[in-house]
């Protein structure tokens, strides 16, 4: 049996050189047989890797390191630290070289300064210091559970409360300061915990209470054999401690503990509110994601956090660190409660080694330069000065058929591949500007003024990468602004007509239009006209894709024209003259609004006309109507069915006469009547007979006097010329 042809490795095109893309490439090259399986090429815009964490050395300013900002890696970044540790373990720099090991590249820090960010606030930042652990980040340790976080916070709060006030340093001194109702409720919670199988509160005597010994036994019970195992036992164990912590904190705040320890009072309040929320919402079973639909401040307020704690520097710094603002407005902080709470608890309670680490130099020299050299030595190809311009979707399946890449420069003669790194005091670094000695016309000031890292930068030519030839798979690692202009959503496979409305919820109007066109085509088919004409509806339905307006208008017009021809042959003569006008009107409406509702309306109208034509048959001669008027029924037909087919006469609408003005429009007041004068009483203007009063009114206002009609004067015995002249 002969062996088949050898399969070639799959070509993988990676667009973008940020930390996410390079991490994916690094993970693929970690496979033992990756060279036989993949052929990887990285396309990067500009001259350096790093994305938003890139940095470079300014050779015009004494090789000064320039970056987009100071980057900090917290101690719980296990994946990032694992990548950095493997890179430094494989590069194996010579002893004595700068940044030879991982511990030299990343420096641990234990202190954190928290402030409100308000410049008008003169309160100094709060310095938080947390002790280090013996482990190193990146060891792959499992993350703590939600219950572990709640248990740690609760025990820490119980340990800190007696230290908030110097005069009340024991629980025996704090508990008597509680309200009587709260103090009487505490033994009931302990008995309830005992009923659930929790033995931490056994032996408590309310007559001679030993509160300090009770709380020490309860804290030690979580690490022994009697530790709560089920969710119900955990809640029963935590409720007496939470009740004790909340009422003790309120009593100490009333005694002035906030003035002596303002920050620790806030931290204890937030810790107790977090524990109460975890227990009340059942997050130990559902996880932090169950409260992602709420804001963190609103969630803490609902579970008893004070307004002073919600406005504290701890929460302000937490929102600012994650840039959790609605539309970037700092006056509207908002964040998912579950995601932000998980990040905060991992930062302060689950870090490895130190609280956070800072790179000894820019991340370009500390991480991306050694990572680039490692991947290049493994066999990964890098194409600098190649920017992604457009992704062409495949119309038949959800895939990319081609990728258009713009090549930004032309390499100088003799330069096969662009070498991006330089050495500064023996350390490989990225320059802050391209190395123009490797570029054609690199000494030209016009070339040096171009920002090659901008999406609007010019290119020398466009390179089209075709699927199956230049690449088989794509890894997109470009930022969202660049992706919005380059990538489009690949089209889905064309569904059947019945599934069109369900598969395309946003294109239901086009789906109904396709259904209506299929109905029209099926109704317009002649009986026995052939398989092709009868199956036209199925051919239209096989499209199953959202039709554009031009194609929909054309299909509807052709289907309706064929439908009109068949309907005109079956309709009586009295209706034939009206059909061309109706068809023209329908085509005009369809051109203005090619929607499914209009197509369905035309279909229903033509069905009614066909039914009417089947009931009414022409009989007798037909008189011709004058142009512009509908046809009239014949004399014999009117005599036979005068009520069923009454004659229709339509009078032409009267023409509107144009009004001619004898004066300019500005001087003439149209549509306004002059007010009638009011007659005063006395002084010759009293009441008088109607004729005399009308005579005086006509003398005062001659323009309002109406001229008598000549015919009336002639009948009265006077000639028209003898009529009283108009004043």
C-alpha positions, 0 to 999 in steps of 0.5 A: 500500500503506497503512502499518500502525498505529504500534507503541508503545514497550515499557514497561519497569518497573525495580524498585530504584534501585541501581547495577546497575539505574541502569547498565542504564537508562543503557545503554538510554538511550545507544541513539540511538532509545531513545525510540521503542523503550522507555518506562522507569519506575523504582520505588524504595522510600523517598525516595533512590537508591543501594541499599547505596551510598546516602548522605544529608545530615542537615539536623538536624546541620548537613547532615552527610554520612551513609552506610553506610560508606566506599566505595573503587573500585579502579583496575581497576573499568573499567566503573564508572569509564567510567559515572562519566566519561560522566555527568560529561562529559554533565552539564557543571557550571559551572566553579568549582562543587563537584565539577564534573569527574571528577578532582575527584569521585574522588581517587587513592590509592597507599598501602594498609595491610594488617593481620591484624585481630587486636587482640591482635597489636601488629604495625603494619600493613604499608604497601604503595605501588605506582607510578601509571600514565599511564592513567585508569580507564575507558578501556576497555583490555583485561584482561591474560591469565593468561600475562601475570600469570604472566610479570609475577609471575615477573620481579618475583620474580627481580628482588626476590630479590637485594635480600632479603639485603645480603650476597647481592646477586648471583646468583653469590653466591646460587646456590652456597648451593643444595643440590647436587642442585638446582644440578645439575638447573638445567642440565638444565631449560635444555637441555630449554627449548632443545629446545622452541625457547626460545633464552633459555638458549643459551650457558650454560657450567656450567664457568664460569657467569655466572648474572647475565647468564643471568637478564638474557637470560632476562628480556629474551627475553620482549619480543623476537622470540624470545619463547615463543609456544606454551603448551609453550614458555612452560612451558619458559621459565618452569620454569628461572626458577621453579626458580631463584627457589624454591631461592634464596628458601629459601637466603636465608630460611635465612640470615635474610632473613625477619627483615630483610624479612618482608613481601617474603619472603612476597610473593615466596613467594606469587608463586612458588607462583602461577606454579607453580600456573598452569603446573602446572594449565594455567591459561594455557589453561583460565583461572582458572575451572578452579580455582573448585572449590578454596579459594585457601589450599588451592590455594597450599599444594598448589603449595608456599606456606609456612604463614607465607605462608598466614597472612600479612596479604596473604591475611587482608586479601584474604579480609576485603576480599571477605567470603569466610567460610563462613556469615559466620564469620570463623573459617572463611575460604573462597573460590573460588581462581580468582575470588579469584586473578583479583581479586587479580591485577587489583587489584595488577597491572592497575590504571589510574592509581592503586591505588584511588580514594576519592570526595570526598564520599558516593557519593550526591552524587558519583555517584547525584545527577548520574546521577538528574538525567541520566536524568530529563532524558533522559525516564526517569520515577521513582516514589519511595515505591513498594515491590515486594510481589509478582510474580504468575507466568503459569501458562501460560508462564514470565513475570510476569503482574502486579506488586503495588506498595505506594504508601507515601505520599500527595503533598501537594496541588499536588505532582505528582512528588516532588522528592528532592534538596536543595542543600548549598553549591551541591551537589545532595544526597540528604537523610537523611530524606524531605522531609515538606513534600511528603507529606500529614501530613508534620508528624505525628510518627507519619509521621516515625517510619516507616522508609520504606526498610524492607520492613515499612513501611506503604503507603497502597494497593496498585497492580497493574501488569498485563503488556501494559498497564502493563509489557512487561518487568521489570528486577529490581534489588532485594536478595535479602531483598526478592526472596525475599518478593516474587518466586516462580519462574515456572512452566514451560510444561506438558510432555507426559505422557511428558516430565513426569518429565524436565522436572520432576525434583523432581515425579517422584512426582506424575508417576507419580501422573498416569501411574497415574491415566491407566492407571486411567482407560483401564482403567475405560473401557467398550468402545464407551462413546464417544469422551469416555470412551475418551479420558479418559486422554488428557485426564488426561495433557494436564494434565502439571502437578504435581497438588496433594494435594487434586486428586490424591485426588479424581481417584484416588477417582473413577477407583477407584470406577468401576473397582470398579463394573466389577470388581464386575459381573465378579466372582463372588458369593463375592467381591462382599461383600469388595469394598466393604470393600476399596474403603473401606479403599483410600479410607481409605489414599489419603486418608492418603497420596495418593502414586503408589505407593498408586495403583499398588498399588490398580490391581494389586490390582484387576487380580488380583481381575478375573483371579480373577473370570474363573477362578471362576464361582458355582455352587449356592446360597449360604448367608448368613453371620452378621453380621461374618463373610465369606460361605461357599461353597454346599454344591454348590460345596464338594462340587465343589471342596473344595480350591480353595475351602475354607470360611473361618471366623474366630473373634472375638478374645477380649475382654480382662478388666479387672483390678480392684484391691483396693488402691490402685495405689501400694501394690500391686506388680503383676507382682512375685513375692516372693523365696523365703526361703533356709533356713539349715543348723543351728539347727532349720533343717537338712534334713528330710523334704519334708512337715515342711519344707513345714510349716515353710515354710507356718508362716513364710510363711502367705500363700504357702500354697495352699488345697486344692481342695474337690473333692480333700478330699471325695474323700479322705473329708472334707467341705469344711467339715472342711478345715483353715482358712486361716491 
